[in-house]
Amino acid sequence: MNRPLVDLLFLLPVLLLSMMAHEVAHGFIAFKMGDPTAKHYGRLTANPLSHLDPVGTAMFVITYLFGGFIFGWAKPVPVNPYYFRNRQTGMAIVGLAGPVTNFLIAVVLGVVLNFIHPPVTSLFFRIMFMAFQVNIVLGVFNLIPLPPLDGSRVIGAFMPRDMYARWVALDRYGIVFILLIFIVFRGPFLTVLGWAYGGISRLLLPYYFGG
């Protein structure tokens, strides 16, 4: 079987589970802060199919097989900021919940790999390391301060109210805007992402990366 197709068979379940954890974290924190929207729509579930976006998943497959990179998205968890005491701060906290969850998963996977020391040629290492990579990349990528990514919610907490309203309005163009930026500035973007990934990997996987 073609190697990219084999890797994709492992990658897709890892992506779906990691994105499920990311989206559930958004909804759970919003729920704890008083917003029942995600619970009302059945999005506080560990079923990854409930968080699957058909177009976003297709983009993962297409870009991985034909684009030389990977790009896609899950179905965003609905959040109503009007339930929060401070809408901007509340959205920043909810936004941070997703990347933080991905980083926590990466930490747990790193602890397991450093403790067990499976050989790099084993299937167990391959799957665990793929999950480790995916969660770091998801965490770092979503902290980019561009709408509709989570990083935009964080910097939005420090904006004046009228500026924030215009900033959030950019969400409708966000995915197209990010994809265009990624294509035009692919080299610098991948360099920065690789730098962040490499630094976190050396920190969390000293056994394999030499500390």
N, C-alpha and C positions, 0 to 999 in steps of 0.2 A: 504494500500500500504506500502511496506517496507520503513522504515524511511530513510536509506541511499539513496534509489532511489528518494524519495521525495526531500531530500536535494540537490541531484544532479540536479534535474529539475530546482531548483532555482540557483544553483551554476554555471552551464554552461553559461546561459545568462550573469550573472554578470562577469564571467571570459572573455567571448568574448568581451563584451563592454569595460572592463578595459584594455584588451590587445589591442583592437582597438585604444583606446585613447593613449596608450603607443607607438604603432607603428606609428600612424599619427603624434605624436609629433616629433619622429625622422625625418620623411619625411618632415614635415613642417619647422623645423629648418634648415635642409639641404637645402631646397628650398630657404629659406630666406638668406642663406649663398652662394647662387649661383648654387646649384646643382639641376637641373630639373629632375633627374632620377626618383624619386618617383612619381612626377606629370605625367611624360611621361608614366609610367606603371599603372596609375590610382589608386595609393595607397594613395593619399591625399583625402580619402573618409571616411565618417562616417559609411559606410556599413560594419559591422563586418565580413560578409562573404568574403569580399575581402582580409581580413587579416587572414582567417582561414587556418591552416595547418592541413590536414586530419589526418596525423600520430600524430602530436602534440596534437590534440584534443582527439584522441583515447587514447593516453597515460594518459591524464587527467582522463578519465573515468576508465581505467584499474587500474591505481594506486590508485584512490580514492576508488573504490569498492573492490579491492583485495589486495592492497599493504599497507594499513594503513597510507598512506601519499598521497600527490598530486603533480604530476610532469608532465609538458608538455610545449608546446611552441606554439607561433603564427608564421605565415609566416613573416620572417624578411623583413623590408622595404629596397629596394635596395638603396645604397648610393655610389656615386663615389667620393672618397676623392680628386681626381685630380682637382676637381672644386674649392677646398679650397686654400686659400693663403698659409696656413700652414696645411698640411694634418693631422699631428698628433693632433694639437690643435683643428682643425675643427672636427675631429672624436670624440675627447673628449667632445666637446660641444654638438654635435649631440647625443652622447651616454648618456650624463646627462639628455637630454630632456625627455627621456622616464620615468626614475624613478622620476624625479621632477614632471612630470605630474601626476603620480600615487599618490605621496605624497600630491599634491594640491587637488586632488579629495578626498583623505582621510580627509584633513582639512575641506573641504566644507561639507562632510558628518558628520564630528564631530560637526561642528557648528550647523547643522540642528538638530542632535540628542540632543545636549545639550540645544538647544533652545526650542524644542518641548517636550522633555522628554516623549517619548512614552513608555508604559510599556514593559518590556522585553519579555513578553509573546505574544505580538502582532505580526501579520504578517509583519506590516510595519517595526517594529524594527528589526525583523529577517532578512529581505531583506537588509535594510540599513546597519545593522551591518555586514552582510556577505560581502557587497560591501566594507565597511570600512576595514575589515580584508584582503580581497583579494588585495586591492590597497596598503596597507602597506607591505604585504608579497611580492608582485610584485616589489615594490620599493626597499625593502631591498635585496631581492634575486638577482636582476639585478645589484646591486652595488658590488657584489662579484667580486674581481679582477681576474677572470679566463676567458680566451677566450671561447666562443664568447660573454660573458655577457658584459653589458655596463661598469661595473667597470674596465674591462680590457682596455677599450678605455681611461679611465681617467688616469690610471697609465701609459699607453702607451705614453701619451703626454710628460712624463718626461724621456723617454728612448732615447738613441742614435739611430740614423736612422737605422743602420744595425741591432741592437738588436730588434727594433720595427718591422722590416720586418719579422724576424724569429718568433716574438711573434704573429703577425697577422696570420702567416701561420698555427698556431695551431688551428685556427677557425674550420678547416675541421674535427678535432677530438673532438671539444669542447663538444658537447652534450653527447657523449658517455663517455668522461672523467668526466664530471660533474655528470652524473648519477652513475658512478662507485664510485666516491668520496662520493656521497650522500648515497649510499648503505653501503659502508665500514665504513664511519664515521657518520652514521646516528644520533647516540646519541649526540655527541658533536655539530654536525651541527644544530640539532633541538634545542639544549640548547641555542646556540648563537642566532639563529633566534627567539626563544621564548623570550630571554632577550631583543632583539631589539624591537620586537613587543610589549612586555609588557610596555617598557619604553615609546614608542610613544603613545600607547593607553592611558596610565595614563596622558600623557601630553594633548592629544586631546579630551579625554572623561572624564574629571574630575567628571561629574555628576554621571557616572556609575562606575568609577574606584576609586573614592575617592580622586582625585587629587594626 
